[in-house]
């Protein structure tokens, strides 16, 4: 079941990044607004699904890291536990 949480977390990050990139690259044209809205909407749905899954299923904390844990100052790590899930749903 941790695979589902990891996939939802990856979908959340990817959707928001695609929406932001679309808004920056395409500007205020209709295509840019559409891509930004689509990215924000799909990211919000992924966040809601992930938050509900963490709260209802009492799942183990989900984490994602862009680098190995050996490097302390470089990279990105996201971790979602039950307290963070409350803020995703609200």
Order of alpha helices (4+ residues) and beta strands (2+ residues): alpha-alpha-beta-beta-alpha
